[in-house]
Amino acid sequence: MKLRPRFKAHELQVLGPQPRPFWARWRQAFVGKAFGQLGLPSGDANLVARCLVEADLRGQAGHGIQRLPMYAGRIRAGVVKPRSSCSVHGDDGMGFVVATRAMDEAIQIARDQGVGLAGVRRSTHFGCSSHYVMQALEADMLSFVFTNSSPALPPFGGARALLGASPFAAGVPGTQPVVLDMSTTVIARGKLRLMSQRGEEIPEGVGLDKEGRPTRDGMEAFHGVTLPFGGAKGAAISLLMDLLSGLFTGAAFGGRVRSLYNDTDGAQDVGHFLLCMRPDLFLPSTEAFKERMDEMAAILKSQPCAEGVEEVLLPGEPETRSERQLRVEGVPLQEDVVASLREEGSKLGLEFPAPL
Ligand SMILES: NC(=O)c1ccc[n+]([C@@H]2O[C@H](COP(=O)([O-])OP(=O)(O)OC[C@H]3O[C@@H](n4cnc5c(N)ncnc54)[C@H](O)[C@@H]3O)[C@@H](O)[C@H]2O)c1
């Protein structure tokens, strides 16, 4: 099955020029060097670059390299430290680096004790939760990965953004693993911003402007209120993300995580909650677990499809297919995103690679 780059409102009209494809490995080299110039140790710079390019490849461009100028601005403003001494206290380091190290610790504890939990405070935005779910999968671990984030949606019945779009993420190993990674908003906030940059309208029922009025303008919703999926249920999951990742760990909570985009007055103090479980906790071996997962995948795949659906997919499968395709074809980048990356490159003495 050939996949288009995944974007929920792909039916909507694209007004700007068509995006041009760029090789993933060139972008990764550019982004890695850029974070190196910004002061990150080379291993950390490459780790952040890999996460951002991986998000693009997996069809999650809202959390991809288009965010480089924003992260660079926060490092320059001194609210993100390029070097941090992270374990559980993130020391305001890049969230990607802090969460990867914390997940390493959770994996080590789970190897010894069956279950490993890492709670992180004083971290910053860590991008897509799936990075850390897949890190746990590489170690053959089940995981829950939670984070809190800056205010995006109201508690159920509220009129003002207070809780984060904080994704709920989990992973289950298998020949075909499950990678669930879903923001608690109807559409991830990064995607609203991207749609606005592409000149697209957002669908109805997705966001409210600062005055609480329904809007089809992605930037208005981005700065106003993004609505939770599933009404009270989505708002409750977002609250749970704040309770476990923020309140429980000692990080900021209750609407006090600072915004990524328009607040460089202080560090974000994001919290993460990373739970790992060994698959053989209740079974004789990891292999026995995986055999059961293979059986489960086969049951799911053999289900009859609803009208208009070609195939039942496991959570994470659309992203894996997107990655496979875009590694070959290159990842599309809008002209305005290329322009902002060129500008950031010139500040850092780097040339952004040419399109294919
Ligand atoms: N760090 C933060 O603060 C933050 C905040 C919000 C969002 N995000 C990130 O934004 C990204 C996008 O989130 P999203 O909610 O837009 O994701 P999404 O809606 O694209 O996908 C949500 C989940 O549904 C699954 N899915 C989608 N289509 C499917 C299908 N046809 N069959 C089976 N499963 C399917 C996906 O595999 C995924 O697990 C995530 O990676 C998330 O971590 C991060």
The ligand as a Gaussian input file, in Angstrom:
#p B3LYP/6-31G(d) Opt

LIG

0 1
 N        5.685000      16.163000      23.575000
 C        4.508000      16.732000      23.562000
 O        4.217000      17.531000      24.420000
 C        3.503000      16.382000      22.494000
 C        2.210000      16.944000      22.551000
 C        1.293000      16.557000      21.581000
 C        1.628000      15.658000      20.573000
 N        2.898000      15.147000      20.550000
 C        3.284000      14.162000      19.492000
 O        2.603000      14.440000      18.290000
 C        2.530000      13.243000      17.534000
 C        1.204000      13.189000      16.800000
 O        0.135000      12.817000      17.687000
 P       -1.306000      12.492000      17.071000
 O       -2.292000      12.359000      18.171000
 O       -1.606000      13.476000      15.985000
 O       -1.043000      11.063000      16.381000
 P       -1.927000      10.345000      15.262000
 O       -3.350000      10.772000      15.373000
 O       -1.247000      10.526000      13.962000
 O       -1.825000       8.814000      15.697000
 C       -2.339000       8.374000      16.957000
 C       -2.201000       6.859000      17.095000
 O       -3.185000       6.212000      16.266000
 C       -2.535000       5.212000      15.488000
 N       -3.228000       5.106000      14.183000
 C       -3.468000       6.113000      13.303000
 N       -4.087000       5.642000      12.207000
 C       -4.262000       4.300000      12.405000
 C       -4.844000       3.229000      11.661000
 N       -5.392000       3.431000      10.460000
 N       -4.853000       1.989000      12.186000
 C       -4.288000       1.745000      13.393000
 N       -3.717000       2.709000      14.154000
 C       -3.699000       3.959000      13.664000
 C       -1.117000       5.676000      15.278000
 O       -0.253000       4.586000      14.977000
 C       -0.838000       6.321000      16.646000
 O       -0.405000       5.352000      17.561000
 C        2.775000      12.086000      18.517000
 O        4.018000      11.485000      18.197000
 C        2.841000      12.761000      19.882000
 O        3.773000      12.165000      20.779000
 C        3.844000      15.473000      21.483000

